[in-house]
Amino acid sequence: MTRNITVSLCSGRTAYEVKVTEKINLISAAKKVKAKVATKHIMILDFSDAEVSLFPSGRMLIKRVANETEALNIANDLLDYISG
């Protein structure tokens, strides 16, 4: 699936910010993954070796990745997983 995604290093340099144009229903998504925190406003989970904070707007903060490419791959894989 082709998505409109942007990736940038956060100002604190501890995470990558990923923005996706599609909205995400966090309540439905939380049923498909093992989340540390899951509300209608934010979901925090470990996915692969990364920690992901996911917001209903499609925004993600991805920690424990080496670079933008790895953050983009994690974002795409997670979206595919919760959409499928």
VONUVO-99885 format. One line per 3 residues: number of its first residue (from 0); their letters; for each residue x, y, z of N, C-alpha, C. Coordinates in Angstrom, 2 decimals. Each point is the difference from the previous one (the first is absolute). Layout:
BEGIN
NUM = a = X Y Z X Y Z X Y Z; ... $
***
This chain:
BEGIN
0 = mtr = 0.84 -1.18 0.00 -0.84 1.18 0.00 0.89 1.25 0.00; -0.32 0.97 -0.85 0.74 1.24 -0.05 -0.63 1.00 0.95; 0.84 0.59 0.84 -0.48 0.97 0.99 0.76 1.31 -0.16 $
3 = nit = -0.64 1.08 0.41 0.66 1.29 0.06 0.58 0.14 1.41; 1.31 -0.22 0.14 0.65 -0.01 1.30 1.19 0.95 -0.01; 0.14 0.77 1.08 1.20 0.81 0.19 0.68 -0.45 1.29 $
6 = vsl = 1.33 0.06 0.00 0.78 -0.41 1.16 1.02 1.10 0.29; 0.10 0.38 1.29 1.01 0.98 0.39 0.48 -0.31 1.41; 1.22 0.40 0.28 0.57 -0.18 1.33 -0.63 1.03 0.93 $
9 = csg = -0.46 -0.45 1.17 -0.59 0.91 0.98 1.06 0.96 0.52; -0.45 1.13 0.49 0.93 1.03 0.47 0.90 -0.49 1.13; -0.50 -0.90 0.83 0.81 -0.55 1.08 0.96 -1.09 -0.45 $
12 = rta = -0.11 -0.40 -1.27 0.85 -1.02 -0.62 -0.09 -1.37 0.68; -1.11 -0.26 0.67 -0.18 -1.30 0.65 -1.00 -0.88 -0.73; -0.65 0.56 -1.02 -1.02 -0.75 -0.74 -0.15 0.60 -1.39 $
15 = yev = -0.64 -0.77 -0.87 -0.38 0.49 -1.31 -1.50 0.25 0.00; -0.40 1.11 -0.58 -1.41 0.31 -0.13 -0.44 -0.41 -1.40; -1.02 -0.82 -0.04 -0.55 -0.48 -1.26 -1.42 0.54 -0.11 $
18 = kvt = -0.30 0.61 -1.13 -1.35 0.51 -0.24 -0.60 -0.72 -1.19; -1.20 -0.51 0.22 -0.74 -0.74 -1.03 -1.32 0.72 -0.22; -0.46 0.05 -1.22 -1.24 0.72 -0.29 -1.26 -0.77 0.42 $
21 = eki = 0.13 -1.30 0.26 -1.19 -0.77 0.37 -0.25 0.05 1.50; -1.26 0.08 0.37 -0.41 -0.01 1.41 0.03 -1.43 0.52; 0.22 -0.14 1.31 0.11 -1.34 0.59 -0.95 -0.10 1.18 $
24 = nli = -0.82 -1.04 0.00 -0.88 -0.29 1.13 0.82 -0.80 1.01; 0.44 0.67 1.05 0.88 -0.64 0.98 -0.68 -1.12 0.78; -1.28 0.12 0.23 -0.72 -1.05 0.73 0.00 -1.30 -0.81 $
27 = saa = -0.26 0.11 -1.29 0.04 -1.19 -0.87 1.43 -0.52 -0.13; 0.95 0.90 -0.16 1.41 -0.40 -0.15 0.50 -0.72 1.24; -0.43 0.44 1.16 0.46 -0.59 1.26 -0.43 -1.46 0.14 $
30 = kkv = -1.03 -0.39 -0.71 -0.47 -1.39 0.04 0.92 -0.93 -0.79; 0.86 0.59 -0.85 0.86 -0.80 -0.87 1.44 -0.09 0.49; 0.37 0.84 0.95 1.38 0.02 0.51 -0.02 -0.02 1.52 $
33 = kak = 1.14 -0.30 0.57 0.13 0.04 1.45 0.56 1.37 0.36; -0.88 0.90 0.42 0.41 1.37 0.30 0.33 0.14 1.49; 0.97 0.87 0.27 0.32 0.34 1.40 -1.07 0.94 0.54 $
36 = vat = -0.44 0.93 -0.85 -1.05 0.97 0.32 -0.91 0.08 -1.22; -1.31 -0.02 0.24 -0.93 0.11 -1.12 -1.24 0.79 0.44; -0.15 1.19 -0.55 -1.19 0.81 0.21 -0.44 0.50 -1.38 $
39 = khi = -1.08 0.77 -0.03 -0.41 0.55 -1.30 0.89 1.15 -0.43; 0.91 0.46 0.88 0.87 1.13 -0.30 1.43 -0.39 -0.33; 0.47 -1.14 0.53 1.38 -0.44 -0.23 0.11 -1.50 0.24 $
42 = mil = 0.88 -0.62 -0.77 0.34 -1.40 0.24 1.52 -0.09 -0.02; 0.55 -0.65 1.01 1.45 -0.19 0.09 0.25 -1.50 -0.01; 0.90 -0.44 -0.90 0.27 -1.41 -0.12 1.43 -0.23 -0.45 $
45 = dfs = 0.48 -1.20 0.23 1.26 -0.45 -0.57 -0.34 -0.73 -1.28; 0.67 0.37 -1.08 -0.22 -0.64 -1.29 1.36 -0.25 -0.61; 0.29 -1.25 -0.31 1.36 -0.41 -0.35 0.88 0.38 1.18 $
48 = dae = 1.08 0.71 -0.24 0.85 0.44 1.10 -0.25 1.45 0.37; -1.00 0.62 -0.59 -0.29 1.42 0.21 -1.12 0.21 1.00; -0.02 1.18 0.61 -1.14 0.42 0.81 -0.75 1.04 -0.83 $
51 = vsl = -1.30 -0.21 -0.15 -0.81 0.88 -0.85 -1.12 0.63 0.83; -0.10 1.31 -0.08 -1.15 0.74 0.54 -0.85 0.37 -1.22; -1.23 -0.44 0.00 -0.88 0.15 -1.15 -1.19 0.86 0.38 $
54 = fps = -0.33 0.96 -0.84 -1.09 0.93 0.25 -1.08 -0.16 -1.07; -1.25 0.34 0.31 -1.09 -0.23 -0.97 0.16 0.82 -1.28; 0.75 1.08 0.05 0.21 0.83 -1.20 0.90 -0.69 -1.02 $
57 = grm = 0.65 -1.10 0.41 0.95 -0.68 -0.87 1.44 0.33 0.36; 0.19 0.89 0.94 1.35 0.38 0.45 0.57 -1.11 0.88; 1.29 -0.25 -0.17 0.71 -0.99 0.81 1.31 0.59 0.49 $
60 = lik = 0.39 -0.39 1.19 1.34 0.25 0.49 0.65 -1.37 0.14; 1.12 -0.18 -0.68 0.65 -1.31 -0.03 1.39 0.12 0.61; 0.19 -0.74 1.09 1.28 0.00 0.73 0.71 -1.33 -0.22 $
63 = rva = 1.27 -0.02 0.32 0.86 -1.19 -0.08 0.17 -0.49 -1.44; 0.15 0.97 -0.91 0.36 -0.32 -1.39 1.25 0.79 -0.36; 0.74 -0.49 -0.98 1.29 0.60 -0.34 -0.10 1.20 -0.95 $
66 = net = -1.06 0.00 -0.84 -0.05 1.05 -1.02 -1.42 0.15 -0.57; -0.16 0.96 -0.91 -1.31 0.27 -0.59 -0.55 -1.20 -0.77; 0.86 -0.70 -0.69 -0.44 -1.16 -0.78 -0.60 -1.07 0.90 $
69 = eal = 0.66 -0.26 1.11 -0.52 -1.00 0.94 -1.33 0.46 0.60; -0.11 1.29 0.32 -1.26 0.54 0.53 -1.12 -0.14 -1.03; 0.30 0.29 -1.26 -0.99 -0.14 -1.07 -0.44 -1.45 -0.16 $
72 = nia = 0.93 -0.92 0.05 -0.34 -1.42 -0.11 -0.87 -0.46 1.16; 0.32 0.42 1.21 -0.81 -0.34 1.17 -1.41 0.55 -0.17; -0.11 1.26 -0.42 -1.31 0.62 -0.18 -0.84 -0.76 -1.02 $
75 = ndl = 0.59 -0.31 -1.15 -0.73 -0.74 -1.04 -0.41 -1.39 0.48; 0.92 -0.70 0.66 -0.32 -1.34 0.49 -1.11 0.04 1.04; 0.06 0.97 0.91 -1.04 0.11 1.02 -1.35 0.33 -0.62 $
78 = ldy = -0.03 0.94 -0.93 -1.26 0.34 -0.66 -0.58 -1.17 -0.76; 0.86 -0.76 -0.68 -0.47 -1.20 -0.70 -0.58 -1.00 1.00; 0.67 -0.16 1.13 -0.43 -0.99 1.00 -1.36 0.37 0.61 $
81 = isg = -0.17 1.27 0.36 -1.26 0.38 0.66 -1.14 0.19 -1.02; 0.35 0.16 -1.26 -1.03 0.16 -1.03 -0.50 -1.34 -0.53; 0.82 -1.02 0.16 -0.32 -1.31 -0.58 -0.87 -0.87 0.82 $
***
